[in-house]
Amino acid sequence: MNIDDLILVSVDDHVVEPPDMFSGHIPAKYKDQAPKVITKEDGTDAWVFEGQEATNVGLNAVAGRPPDEYGIEPTKFGEMRPGCFDIGERIRDMNAGGVLASMNFPSYPQFCGQYFARAEDKDLALAVLRAYNDWHVDEWCGAYPGRMIPLALPPIWDPELMAAEVRRMAAKGCHAVTFSENPEKLQLPSLHSEHWDPFWQACSDTGTIVCLHIGSSSQVVVTALDAPVDTMITLQPINIVQAAADLLWSRVLRKFPGVTFALSEGGIGWIPYFLERADRVYKQHRAWTHQDFGDRLPSEVFLERVVTCFIADDFGVASRDRLNLDMVTWECDYPHSDSMWPGAPESLAASLDGVPKAEADKITYQNALRIFSFDPFSHVRKEDATVGALRAQAKDVDLGYRSSPRLKKEGTGPVSVLDLASKLPSS
């Protein structure tokens, strides 16, 4: 496999929203009430909205930092690589990493807009959320056509408003929306409730993919407060098995056959056993649990309706015969600490070693473009979309480490979950 010939589309990266994002998008009546960035006495930056502080503006946006400076930092724009929040610099970083197109999840609003949903004034919250979505589509994605796959935030406090926003965004060419892997953890009705039906119907009608990102329940996996943080990091993507089970046994996939879900940043190596177990549960227990998939097995429904993605998953790729290869996608996860940027093509090539080109092309870009209704080649010639061609445009991009003395870690012992929590800024 020639790495330079690969075409890469990432279905899971992250944007650190710039301070001026609402300029030109928020209605005039709400201009003074829109979220704003402040610099605190300790020198860190924070978003403020209705008195709420989102104190970690660059949560884990560590691209370009030495590995010993990884963590929940940085907490100020000046300590981040500009590609985290500047679209022009992001495209340059994508070129340097050989990535043609990218879908970006939010940062300070949280994965499904929880920050906006907590506002007391829901009319203001809706105006802010719509302004966010317009900025995301028109500016972040619109500045470089063919390079960014748009992703909308939903007003999760009202399913009818969610449905209306899905339809509004679909009219703007956005066919992905982020939602919670477990809304009950957000004090909202669960995936098993009819409460969300207007939202599911709108997604079905518009071909909008519902993306369930790990951590979108505002929960992390903590086994013990004194456990090494490595425990949490290890379990974080695998833990999406809970969302997969909840979704599979819910009424949604059967009630709304036109809705497709994506398990974002969840990996793929765990799926074959999960599906084997689900089918056994169905055969063994359906007589008393009263589940009914008609003439199909749960695994068949899952493989047809659920998009999966991975960063580096050799075992998952080797087990691809147990998956639906038309629903497997790749992610870069820029600018987070799990990302292999700028060496993602080399890492991915190792996972794809021995995979036939036709299958590799599905994983690296074809599936993503089809699933998310995105066509980069109407803007970028295919011969200019390869890893080699993109990197040739980015030879002047500085890929050296950029260290910050403030972020140097102290001590030599293992970091625990409690240690990590103690470093979170108070809100």
N, C-alpha and C positions, 0 to 999 in steps of 0.2 A: 504494500500500500504506500503510495506516495502522499505524504502529509500535505504537500503543497496543492494537491488536486482536490482536497476535501472542500465541501461547502458546508459551513456550520451555521445553524440557526439555534439560538438558545431560547428556551421557553421559560426560563426563570433567572432573571437578574433583578437588580434593585436600583431605584433612583433615590438619591438624597435630594429632596426638593429645595430649590434655591429660594433665598429670602424674598425675591421679587415676583414669585410665581403668580400672585393674585392680581398684579397690576394689569389692567386691561380686560379682566375676566369677571371680577366681582361687580354686581350691580351697584350703582352710585349710592343708593340708600344704605348699603351695608359696608361701604368702603372703610369706615373707621372702626368697624367691628370685626373685620376679617382677621384671621390668624396673622401674627407678626413675629418676627425674630427679634429677641432681645439679647444683649450680652450681660451676663450676670456679674456680680462682684468678684467671683472667683475666675473670671475670664472665659467661662464656657458660654456657649450659645444655647438658646432655648426658644421653642415656639410657644406663644401664649395665645389662648383663645378662650374667651369667657372666663378668664381667671385660671384656666387650666394650663399648667406648664408641661410641655413635652420636652423633657430635659436632656434627652440624648439624641441630638439631631442626626448623628452619624452612626447609629448603633451598628457596631461591627463592620463599618466601612473601612476596612484595613488594607485595601488593595495598595500595593507599592510599599508597605511597611515591612521592616524586618520581622520575622516570625516571633521574636521574643517581645514584640510590642502588640501582638494580637490580644483581643479581649473585647469588652463591650464598648471600648472607645472607638473612635474619637468623639469628643463632645463639643467640638467647635469646627467651623468650616475651614479655618486656617490650617488645621491639622489633617485635612483630607486631601486626597488626590483630586484635582479639579474635575477629572472625568466622572466623579461621583455625582456632581451637581451641575456641571456645565455641559450642555448637549454637544457643542463643538468638540470639546475635549473628550467626551465619551466616545464619539465616533472615531476619534484618533486612537483611543485605547482599544476600541473594538477592532480597528484595522490592525493594530499591533498584535492583538491576540488572534487574528485570523477569523473573527466572527462577523458574518454578514449581517445578521438581524438578531434582534433581542426583544424580549418582552419583560417589562420592568414592574415589579411590585413596589408598593408605596413604603415609605419609612415612617415619618412622624405621625401620619394619621392612623397607623397600625394597619394590619393586613386587610381588614375589611371595613375600614373607616370608623373603628370604635371611638376614636378621639372626637370625631364630629358628632357621632351618635350620642355622646354624653352631654351635649349642649342643652341648656334649658330651653332656649328659644329655637324651636324646631324649624321655623321658617328661615331663620338665619342659618341654621345647620344645613338645610337643603340648598340654600343659595351658595354657601361655601363649598359644599360637596360638588355641586354642578360646576362651579368655577374651577375646582380642582380638576374635574374630568375634562373640561374644555381646555385648560392649560395642558393637560397631559396629551390630549389628542392633537390639538392645534399647534402647540409649540414644541413640546418634548418629542413627540412622534412626527409632527408635521415639518419640522425644520430640515430633516433629511429623509425625503420620501424613499420608501423601500428598505429602511434600516431599523425601524422600531415598530413592533407589533403592539397596537394599543390595548390597554387593559383598564376597565372602568371600576370605580368604587360604587357600591350600592348604598342607598339610605336605609340601613338595616332596621331602623325603627318602624318602618311601615312597608309591608309587602306590595301594596298598590303603588306607592311611590317608587319602589324598587323596579316594578314592572315598567312603569313609565320611563324611568331612567335607562333601563336596558333598551327599550325601543328607541329612545332619543339617541343613545350612543350608537346603536346599530345603524341608524340613519347617517351617522357621521363616519361609518366604516369600522366601528369598533365591535368585534365579535368575541370578546372575552370579558368576564366580570369576576372579581375576586369575592369570595364568600368565606364563611367560617367552617372549619373542619368539625366544630362542635358548638353550635350556637347556644346550647343550653348552658355552657360554661360562661356565656356572656349575659346570663339571666334572660334569655330569649327562648321561644319555643324550640324544641328539638327538631332534628331532621325528620322525625316520625309524625310531626304535626301537619295538619292541613293548612295551618297558618301561612305557609310559604307558597301555596299553590299559585297565586297570581304571578309570583316571581318565576316559578318553574315554567309556567305557561308562556310567559314572555320570552324566556330563554329558548324554549322549544320553537316558538314562532319565528324567532330572528336568527336561529343558528348560533346562539351565543354560548360559549363554553363556560361552565362554572368552575373556577379554579379554587381548590381547597389547599392553601399553603400550610405547611407545618408551622405551628405556633399561632395560627389564626383564631384559636380559641382563647388567646391571651393566657395560655397555660404552658408551662414547660415541665419536662419529666424530671422530677426530683425524688430520688429514692431515699436520701438522707441528707441533712444539711451539712454533715461533715464528710460526705462522699466526695471523692475527687471530681472536679468539673468534667473530667474526661468521661465519667459515667453519663452525665447529662448529654454531652456532645455525641457520644456513641448512640444513645437511645433516641435522640431527637428525630432523625428521619424514619427510623424503623417504627417509631411510635405511631406513625400515620396508619398503621394497621388497624388502630381503633376506629379511625374515620372510615376506612375501607369497609370494615365489618358493619358499622352503623349504617352506612349508605347502602350496602348490599342487601341488608335485611329490612331496610325501610320500604315504604310504599312508593318512593319517588321513582325509581328506575322502571317500575312496572306501570305506574299511573301515568307517567310522562315519558313515553318511549322516544320522544324527540330530543331529550335533554342529555347532553354529554358532560361528564365531569372530568376534571384533571386533578391528580394528586401531586401537587407541586412540591418539588424538593424531597420526594419520598423514596427515591431509589426503586429498584426493580427486583433485586435478588430474593426478597422475601415472598414475592407474589406466588410462585408455583406452589409452595407449601400452604400458603393461606387459602388458595383456591381448592387445593386437595382437601383441606380441612372443612371448608365451607360446603363442598359437595357431600362429604361424609355426614356432616351435621344434617344436611337436608334429607338425605336418604334414611338416616338413622332415626331422626326425631320429628319429621314433618307430620306424622300421624297425630302427635299430641301438641305440637307448636302451631300447626295449621298454616304453615307457610305454603304458598302455591306459586310456582314458576311455570305452571302449565306443562308443556312437553319439553321444557328446557331445564338445564342445570344452572345453579347460581354462577358457576364459573363461566358459563357461556355468556350470560348477561353482563358480567363484569368485563370480560375481555372485549365485548362489543361496544361498551358504553363508557369505559373509564380510560382516560389517557394517563400514561405514566412517564416519568422522566428520571434521569440519573446524571450525576456528575462523573463519577468513576465507579464502575460496578462490573468488574470482570466476571464474577459469578453470574450476575443477572444476564449479561450478554451471552455467556456460554449456555444459559438455560432458555434462550429466546424461543426455542421450539415449543416451550410450554406457555408462551405468551402470544398475544396477537401482535405480530410485528408491525401492523399498520397503526398501532396505537402507542408505540414506544418512541419517546423523544429524548433529546439531550438538553442539558442545561450547563451554563458556565458559572452562575451564582456570583458574578461580579457585583459589588466589590467586597463580598464577605470572605471570611477566613477559610471557608471550605472550597473556595474557588481555586482553580489551577491557573488562572490568568497570570501572566500572558502565555503560559505553556500549555494551555488547554488542548490545542491540537495534538501535541505530543502525547499527553495523557490519554486522550480519547483514542488515538491510533493504537496504543497498547491494548486497550480494551477491545478494539475492533480487529485485532490481529487474527487473520484467518477467516474473517467474515466476508462472504461474497459482496462485491461492489454494489449490486442491486439492493441487497439488504442493508448495507452500510448507508447508502444514500437515503433510504427511508428513515433511518434513525437520525442521521445528522441534519437533514433539512426537509425532505419531501413530506413526511408526516406532519411536521409543524406547520408548513405552509398550507396544506390541505385542511387540517383540523381548524386552524384559526383564520381561515379565509383570507390569507395574506399573499400578495404577489409582489415580491421584490424585483422580479425580472422585467417588470414594466418600467422600472427606474434604473436598474443596475444590470449591465450586460452580464450574462452568465460567466463569460470568460474573465470578467473583472470581479467576480464574487467568490473566487477560491481563496483558500488560506494564503497561498503564495502571492496572488495578485493583491490582496488586501495588505499583506505585510510589506509589499514593495512600496505601498503608498505611505508607510509609517516608519520609514527608516530613521526619521529625526525625532521619534517619540522616545523620551528618556524613560528607560525601564529599570534604572537603578533604584535601590532602596532609598526611601526618604525617611530618615529617623527623626523622632521628636524626643528630646531629653525628658519632657514631662511624662511621656508614656513608657519610659523604661521601667520594667518590672523590678520590684524589690524582693530580695530573698531568693532562696534556691529550692525551697520545699515545694511539694505539690500544691496546686491551687484547689481549694474546695468550693462547693456550691455556696457556702456561707461567705467565703472570701469574696467571691464574685458579687454576691448580693450587697456586700458592704461597700463596694465600689460604685454602685449605682447612685446617681445623683438623687437627692431627695426632691420630691415633687410638692 
